[in-house]
């Protein structure tokens, strides 16, 4: 039994009501636990009346969007989705998820529904080519699916070319020493007790040195990148910078910030990339449930936040900063169809990230802070683009200075403490001042539940590790794994 606590009290005529709040929380926890333990039908439609309906709607959205992505992006069975995508979720969602019915997969129509209340429509997540799954807003019905954005693009063709342009790799030179290190990433103990690795790829610019997958996964099995998507967003911004569409040093072009006298209009795109916008966010800015699981639009949520600090003077990790950076690009392009096609035409499909789906909200805003589904090999290709200084197959895609830019420390960084990374422009930094046993130019894309892409230009190495870790309990030791991989491949 769990007693929930609150960090505030309510007073009536000077009398604190803290005990009443704790008691109510206790009663709710008891009821939830009883119903969860007593549930004998996983698809029961009985919803706990003590559970907040909005929480149920949010958690139903979580279940719908992950089931949709796991099914139509990842090609997984519902059993595998339950074991991986829907396990290890936020602790505060677990009781509600346990009493919600199973998701219903509408295979032919390519959408997923999850019932959560008898007097409301189910939560819905609809799949589209290229753009993957999108949640409809709370209260919408499947007849409303026509409102979601779609694009017409030629489907990328699987290439038989050699790695990395294609998936054919004729010489995986996996030494016994490296093989042992890679295999240890899957044992759930060496690099973090209880961790759950699904894929590892170790590659140079032209050769895969090591690769391993958990049973049920292969080179085409995708799952959500979580915040590793932020580094993909930075790369899209870099491509737009190279083409002269935007200037990272200039004030943003978020439409909602352009009214005369609105100080948010002075936030630069660079402030967003550095997590230095100064905008209000929750205590932990990586929690944006109304957009991620509630079917909310960025226009109504992230773009509605006021300043709480002068831009550029404070570092605060915030999903909204990434989403607003992409919203600024949308404002600069002033053409939704061109905006939605741009990341595919100018980045992902050009470098062979053909198994990658870039998802949006129903208003046509990319959720690049988290909502990208991709494979280990596709993430390795992203890293190789950075190893090659923004050039792919002889074509420059990023400015010559972009690699140095994203791995240069932000003006204000996370506080220094042992084992904590620095921060650049949507990438995490691993300099010797923080990690003495790693090359000074090490930087990484990182995401929830162990999505990691370590890039080391001085060594010409990219290390990808994917996982479904329960981050409330376990974390994968990326720095330690990188150290051991480098030691294993030293000549």
C-alpha positions in Angstrom: 0.0 0.0 0.0 1.3 3.4 -1.0 0.6 6.7 0.8 1.0 9.6 -1.6 2.3 12.9 -0.3 1.8 16.4 -1.6 4.2 19.4 -1.6 1.5 21.9 -0.7 -1.2 22.3 1.9 -4.7 23.9 1.9 -5.7 26.3 4.7 -9.2 27.3 5.7 -9.4 30.1 8.2 -5.8 29.4 9.0 -6.3 25.7 9.7 -4.0 23.4 7.6 -5.8 20.5 5.9 -2.7 18.4 5.2 -4.0 15.4 7.2 -7.2 15.3 5.1 -5.2 15.4 1.9 -3.0 12.5 3.0 -6.0 10.5 4.1 -7.7 11.0 0.8 -4.6 9.9 -1.0 -4.4 6.8 1.2 -8.0 5.9 0.4 -7.4 6.3 -3.3 -4.3 4.2 -3.1 -6.1 1.5 -1.2 -8.9 1.4 -3.8 -6.6 1.4 -6.7 -4.5 -1.4 -5.3 -7.6 -3.5 -4.5 -9.1 -3.1 -7.9 -5.8 -3.8 -9.6 -5.1 -7.0 -7.6 -8.7 -8.1 -7.9 -8.9 -7.6 -11.7 -9.3 -11.0 -13.3 -10.1 -9.8 -16.8 -7.4 -7.6 -18.5 -9.9 -6.1 -20.9 -12.4 -5.3 -18.1 -14.4 -2.1 -18.8 -14.9 -1.3 -15.1 -13.2 2.0 -14.4 -12.4 2.9 -10.8 -14.7 5.7 -9.7 -12.1 7.0 -7.3 -9.6 7.6 -10.1 -9.6 11.0 -11.7 -11.2 10.8 -15.2 -8.6 13.1 -16.8 -5.8 10.8 -15.5 -7.6 7.9 -17.1 -7.9 9.8 -20.4 -4.2 10.6 -20.3 -3.2 7.0 -19.5 -5.6 5.7 -22.1 -3.8 8.0 -24.6 -0.5 6.6 -23.5 -1.7 3.1 -24.1 -3.2 4.0 -27.4 -0.2 5.8 -28.9 2.3 3.2 -27.8 0.1 0.3 -29.0 -0.3 2.2 -32.3 3.4 2.8 -32.7 4.4 -0.6 -31.6 2.0 -2.2 -34.0 2.2 -0.1 -37.2 5.8 1.4 -36.8 7.5 -1.4 -35.0 5.7 -4.5 -36.3 5.3 -5.9 -32.7 2.7 -8.2 -31.3 0.3 -6.9 -28.6 2.0 -9.2 -26.1 5.4 -7.8 -26.9 4.1 -4.2 -26.7 2.7 -5.0 -23.2 6.0 -6.4 -22.1 8.1 -3.6 -23.4 6.4 -0.4 -24.4 3.8 -0.6 -21.7 6.0 -1.8 -18.9 8.3 0.4 -16.8 6.1 3.4 -17.4 5.8 6.5 -15.1 4.9 5.2 -11.6 2.0 7.5 -11.2 0.4 6.0 -14.3 0.7 2.3 -13.4 -2.4 1.8 -11.2 -4.6 3.6 -13.8 -3.1 1.5 -16.6 -3.7 -1.7 -14.8 -7.5 -1.1 -14.6 -7.9 0.2 -18.1 -9.1 -2.2 -20.8 -6.7 -3.5 -23.4 -6.2 -1.5 -26.5 -8.2 -2.5 -29.5 -6.1 -2.6 -32.7 -8.1 -1.8 -35.9 -5.7 -3.4 -38.3 -7.4 -2.7 -41.6 -8.1 1.0 -40.7 -4.7 1.4 -39.0 -5.8 3.0 -35.7 -6.0 2.0 -32.1 -8.7 2.8 -29.5 -8.7 2.5 -25.7 -11.9 2.8 -23.7 -11.6 4.7 -20.4 -15.1 6.1 -19.6 -18.7 5.0 -20.4 -19.8 8.6 -21.2 -16.8 9.6 -23.4 -15.5 8.3 -26.7 -12.3 6.1 -26.5 -8.9 7.6 -26.9 -7.7 7.2 -30.4 -4.3 7.0 -32.1 -4.3 7.0 -35.9 -1.4 5.8 -38.1 -0.2 7.6 -41.3 2.6 6.8 -43.8 5.8 8.5 -43.0 4.3 10.5 -40.1 3.5 7.4 -37.9 0.9 7.7 -35.2 -1.0 10.8 -34.1 -3.4 11.1 -31.2 -6.8 12.6 -31.7 -7.8 15.1 -28.9 -9.8 13.8 -25.9 -13.4 13.5 -26.9 -12.8 13.1 -30.7 -14.3 10.2 -32.6 -12.8 8.2 -35.4 -14.9 10.2 -37.8 -12.6 13.1 -37.0 -9.5 11.4 -38.3 -9.7 13.4 -41.5 -8.4 16.5 -39.6 -5.0 15.0 -39.0 -2.1 16.0 -41.3 -0.8 13.7 -43.9 1.9 14.0 -46.7 2.4 12.5 -50.1 6.0 11.2 -50.5 7.5 8.3 -52.4 8.1 5.4 -50.0 11.9 5.0 -49.6 13.2 1.8 -51.1 15.3 -0.7 -49.3 18.8 -0.4 -50.7 21.2 -3.3 -51.3 24.1 -0.9 -51.2 26.9 -1.4 -48.7 26.6 0.1 -45.3 25.8 2.9 -44.4 23.9 3.8 -47.6 22.2 0.5 -47.5 21.8 -2.4 -45.1 24.3 -4.7 -46.7 27.4 -5.1 -44.5 29.8 -7.6 -45.8 32.3 -7.5 -43.0 31.2 -7.3 -39.4 34.6 -7.6 -37.8 33.4 -8.5 -34.4 36.5 -9.3 -32.3 36.1 -11.7 -29.4 36.9 -8.8 -27.0 34.3 -6.5 -28.5 31.8 -9.3 -28.8 32.1 -9.9 -25.1 31.5 -6.2 -24.3 28.5 -5.9 -26.6 27.0 -9.1 -25.2 27.4 -7.8 -21.6 25.1 -4.9 -22.5 22.3 -7.4 -22.6 22.9 -9.2 -19.3 21.0 -6.7 -17.1 23.8 -6.4 -14.6 27.2 -5.2 -16.0 26.0 -1.8 -17.1 23.2 -1.4 -14.7 21.1 -3.8 -12.6 17.8 -4.5 -14.2 18.5 -2.7 -17.5 16.8 -4.2 -20.6 18.9 -3.7 -23.7 17.1 -4.4 -27.1 19.9 -3.5 -29.6 23.5 -2.4 -29.9 25.4 -1.2 -32.9 29.0 -0.2 -33.0 30.1 1.3 -36.3 32.7 3.4 -38.1 31.7 5.6 -41.1 31.9 2.5 -43.4 31.9 -0.7 -41.4 29.7 -2.2 -38.6 32.2 -3.5 -36.0 29.6 -5.0 -33.7 25.9 -5.6 -33.6 23.5 -7.6 -31.5 19.7 -7.7 -30.9 17.5 -9.1 -28.2 15.1 -11.9 -29.2 12.2 -10.4 -31.0 14.2 -7.5 -32.5 16.1 -7.1 -35.8 17.5 -4.4 -38.0 14.0 -3.2 -38.9 12.4 -3.3 -35.5 11.8 0.3 -34.4 10.7 1.8 -31.1 10.3 5.3 -29.7 13.5 7.3 -29.4 12.1 9.4 -26.5 14.4 12.4 -26.1 17.1 11.1 -28.5 14.7 12.7 -30.9 15.9 16.1 -29.7 19.2 15.5 -31.5 17.3 14.6 -34.7 15.5 17.9 -34.3 18.8 19.8 -34.0 20.0 18.1 -37.2 16.8 19.2 -39.0 17.4 22.7 -37.8 21.0 22.4 -39.0 19.8 21.4 -42.5 17.4 24.4 -42.5 20.3 26.7 -41.4 22.5 25.4 -44.2 19.7 26.1 -46.7 19.2 29.7 -45.4 15.7 29.1 -44.2 16.4 30.1 -40.6 19.2 31.7 -38.6 19.8 30.2 -35.1 21.1 33.5 -33.8 18.0 35.4 -34.8 14.7 35.8 -32.8 12.3 32.9 -33.2 9.4 32.8 -35.6 6.9 31.0 -33.4 3.6 32.5 -34.5 2.1 32.7 -31.0 5.1 34.9 -29.8 4.9 37.6 -32.5 2.4 40.0 -31.1 3.7 43.5 -30.4 5.2 43.8 -26.9 5.4 40.0 -26.3 8.9 39.5 -24.8 8.8 35.9 -25.9 9.4 37.1 -29.4 13.0 37.9 -28.5 13.9 34.3 -27.6 16.3 33.1 -30.2 16.3 29.8 -31.9 19.6 29.2 -30.3 18.1 29.8 -26.8 15.7 26.9 -27.6 18.5 24.6 -28.8 20.5 25.4 -25.6 17.5 24.7 -23.3 17.8 28.4 -22.4 14.4 29.9 -23.5 13.5 31.0 -20.0 9.9 29.8 -20.5 8.0 28.4 -17.7 7.7 24.6 -17.5 6.9 22.1 -14.8 9.5 21.4 -12.2 10.8 18.8 -14.5 10.5 20.1 -18.1 10.6 16.6 -19.5 7.0 16.0 -18.4 4.5 17.3 -21.1 1.6 14.8 -20.7 -1.1 17.0 -22.3 0.8 16.9 -25.6 2.4 13.5 -25.3 -0.6 11.5 -24.1 -3.5 13.9 -23.9 -3.9 14.6 -27.6 -3.2 18.3 -27.0 -1.7 20.6 -29.7 1.6 22.4 -29.1 -0.1 25.7 -30.1 -2.4 25.4 -27.0 0.2 24.0 -24.6 3.9 24.8 -25.0 3.2 28.0 -26.9 1.1 29.2 -24.1 3.9 29.4 -21.5 5.1 32.7 -20.1 8.7 33.7 -19.2 10.1 32.9 -15.8 13.7 33.8 -16.6 15.5 36.1 -19.1 16.3 34.0 -22.2 19.9 32.7 -22.2 20.5 33.2 -18.5 19.2 29.8 -17.2 19.5 26.2 -18.3 16.4 24.1 -17.7 15.7 20.9 -19.6 12.4 21.4 -21.3 10.5 19.4 -24.0 8.8 22.6 -25.0 12.1 24.2 -26.0 12.6 21.5 -28.6 9.1 21.5 -29.9 9.1 25.3 -30.1 12.4 25.3 -32.1 10.6 23.2 -34.7 7.5 25.4 -34.5 9.8 28.3 -35.3 11.0 26.5 -38.4 7.3 25.9 -39.3 6.7 29.6 -38.9 9.7 30.5 -41.1 8.6 28.2 -43.8 4.9 29.3 -43.7 3.9 26.2 -45.7 2.7 23.3 -43.6 3.1 20.7 -46.4 6.6 21.8 -47.2 7.4 21.8 -43.5 6.1 18.3 -42.9 8.1 17.0 -45.9 11.3 18.8 -45.1 12.9 16.5 -42.5 12.3 13.5 -44.8 13.4 15.1 -48.0 16.4 17.0 -46.6 17.6 14.6 -43.9 16.2 11.2 -43.0 15.6 9.7 -46.4 18.8 11.2 -47.8 20.9 9.3 -45.3 19.0 6.1 -45.5 16.9 6.4 -42.3 14.1 4.7 -44.1 12.6 2.9 -41.1 12.1 6.2 -39.2 8.7 7.8 -38.6 8.5 11.4 -37.4 5.3 12.0 -35.6 3.2 15.1 -35.1 0.3 16.4 -33.0 -3.1 16.7 -34.8 -2.3 20.3 -35.5 0.7 19.5 -37.7 3.5 20.2 -35.2 6.4 17.8 -35.0 6.8 16.3 -31.5 10.5 16.2 -32.0 11.2 16.2 -28.3 10.3 12.5 -28.1 7.9 11.2 -30.6 10.1 9.6 -33.3 10.1 5.9 -34.0 13.3 4.4 -35.5 15.8 1.6 -35.5 19.3 1.2 -34.1 20.8 1.2 -37.6 19.0 4.4 -38.5 20.3 6.1 -35.3 23.8 4.9 -36.3 23.4 6.6 -39.6 22.6 9.9 -37.8 25.8 9.5 -35.9 27.8 8.8 -39.0 26.5 12.1 -40.5 28.2 13.8 -37.6 31.4 11.7 -38.0 31.5 12.9 -41.6 31.0 16.6 -40.6 27.5 16.9 -42.1 28.3 15.3 -45.5 26.5 12.3 -46.8 27.5 10.5 -50.0 29.4 13.6 -51.2 26.5 16.0 -50.5 26.8 18.6 -47.7 23.6 18.6 -45.6 24.7 20.6 -42.6 26.8 23.8 -42.2 30.6 23.1 -41.9 30.5 24.5 -38.4 27.4 22.6 -37.2 29.1 19.6 -35.6 31.3 21.9 -33.5 28.2 24.0 -32.7 26.1 21.2 -31.3 28.9 19.9 -29.1 30.1 23.3 -27.8 28.9 23.8 -24.2 25.8 26.0 -23.9 26.3 29.4 -22.2 24.6 28.0 -19.1 24.9 24.2 -18.6 23.6 21.7 -16.1 25.3 22.0 -12.7 28.6 20.1 -12.5 28.4 16.9 -10.4 30.1 13.5 -10.6 28.6 11.5 -13.5 26.5 14.3 -14.9 26.8 15.2 -18.6 27.2 18.7 -20.0 24.9 20.1 -22.6 25.4 21.7 -26.0 22.7 22.3 -28.6 20.2 19.4 -28.1 23.1 17.0 -27.5 24.7 15.8 -24.2 28.4 16.3 -23.7 31.0 14.0 -22.2 34.2 16.1 -21.9 37.2 14.9 -19.9 36.4 17.5 -17.3 33.4 15.4 -16.4 34.5 12.0 -17.8 38.3 11.7 -17.6 38.3 8.2 -19.2 36.5 9.3 -22.4 37.8 11.3 -25.4 37.2 15.0 -24.9 35.0 15.3 -28.0 32.4 12.6 -27.0 28.8 13.7 -27.3 25.5 11.9 -27.4 21.8 11.8 -28.2 20.0 10.4 -25.2 16.5 9.5 -24.4 14.3 8.0 -21.7 14.5 4.3 -21.0 18.0 4.0 -22.4 18.0 5.4 -26.0 21.6 6.3 -26.6 23.8 7.4 -29.5 27.4 8.1 -28.5 29.4 10.0 -31.2 33.2 10.2 -30.9 34.7 12.0 -34.0 38.3 11.7 -32.8 37.9 7.9 -32.8 35.6 7.7 -35.8 33.1 5.6 -33.8 29.4 5.7 -33.2 27.9 3.5 -30.4 24.1 3.0 -30.4 22.3 1.3 -27.5 18.5 0.9 -27.4 16.5 -0.3 -24.4 13.3 -0.5 -22.5 14.7 0.3 -19.1 12.5 1.1 -16.1 14.0 4.5 -15.5 12.3 4.8 -12.1 14.7 2.1 -10.9 17.5 1.4 -13.4 19.8 3.4 -15.7 22.2 2.1 -18.3 25.8 3.2 -17.8 26.5 4.7 -21.2 29.8 6.3 -20.3 31.1 3.0 -18.8 29.9 1.0 -21.8 31.6 3.5 -24.2 34.8 3.2 -22.2 34.8 -0.6 -22.6 33.8 -0.5 -26.2 36.7 1.8 -27.0 39.1 -0.4 -25.1 37.9 -3.4 -27.0 38.6 -1.9 -30.4 41.9 -0.3 -29.6 44.6 -1.6 -32.0 
